[in-house]
Amino acid sequence: MGRAFEYRKERKMKRWANMAKTFTKIGREISIAVKEGGPEAEYNSRLRLAIQNAKTANMPKANIESAIKKATSKDSEDYAEVIFEGYAPHGVAVVVETATDNNNRTVANVRHIFSKYGGSMSTSGSVDYMFSRKGVFKIKNDGLDPEELELELIDFGLEELKVEDQDLVLYAGFEDFGNLQKALEDRNMEVQSTELVRLPGHTKDLNDDEVEDVIKLIEKLEEDEDVINVFHNMNEED
């Protein structure tokens, strides 16, 4: 089993491990979602996603409600969503999603991490085109017929359905994220997790030593308080 595959499993486990930092990042996600589509989750698919992430991370309901209320107040901090692109060591493409109230600070921090750990920042559009933005839903497979479900949901933006152990993983294009999310809710399907991701069109195979070099950079980026997500095209399959 390759180091990249092991790292993928570790990262899933560690993703919500630091509770205080996680709550801060989710609070920023909620703030951006509210400013983008309003405070009513029923009409704001991005806010529903942020709330789902908060629940997955065991964020108390009171904290979620407080974050939404804070985002609607006149004194709320103005967070902007800023995307950075670059390369990790060994030519691995990297896209960094941030939520920041100080762009100069975030640019400096992200650039420093790339430089210190053998990578390099690149210009906007130089890397992002290698990725497709998708909505990913994981639901419990409680006796569902995957083929039937796929036919049922295709009109709501479903692009692909995969069976993973006891779960079904559904993929939709970014523009259809809200439609598929609502279709699942209307059918009272239990959604285990929901994500907006960037999936690479192609991946790079690395040996274990090269993988370690890339992991160091990714982990340092993920530790930065302004960074929400880091996507890359390193092959993480076994």
C-alpha positions, 0 to 999 in steps of 0.5 A: 500500500503506497504512502499517498493512499495511507496519507489520504486515509490519515487526512480524512481522520485528521480533518476535523481533529483540531476542534477549535481551528475547525470551528473557526474555519466553519464559521468563516464558511458560514459567513461567506455563505450567508453574505452570498445567499442570505441567512435562510438555509432552505434557500441557500445551498451553500449555507446548508453545506456549511451547516452539514460540515458543522454538524459533521464536526460536532459543532454545537447547534448554538454555535451554528446559530450564533455564526449565522446571526453574526454574519448578518450583523453590521459589525460582522467581519468581511471574509472573502473567498480567495483561490491560490494556485501553484505547484508542490515539489515534483510538479504536483498541481495544487489549488488552495481555497482560503477565506480571509479578512486580510488578503495581504496576510494570506498571500504572504503566508501561502507564498511563504509555505510554497517557497519553504517546502519546495513549491512555487506559487503560480498565476491565476488560471495556470492550475485550476483548469486541471480540476473539475469542481464537483459536489459530492454526497455520501449517503447510506445504502439502506437497501437502495438500488444504485441503478434505479437511484441513478436513473431517478436523480439524473434529472437533478444533476447526478453525473456519477454514482459509486458504491463504496462499502455500505455507502453510495457516493454521488457526484454532481457538477458545481452548478447542479450542487443545490439541485441534487442536494434538494432532491436528496432532502426531498426524498429524506435520504440520510446524507452522511457527508457533503463536500464541494471538491476539485477533482483532478483531470489527471494524476501524477504517480510519485514514489514514497519519498516524493510523496513525503515532500508533497505531504509536508507542503500540503499539511503546512498549507492546511495548518494556516488559519485562512486556508479552508481546503487544499486540492492536488493531483497527486495519485492517492490510490493504492 
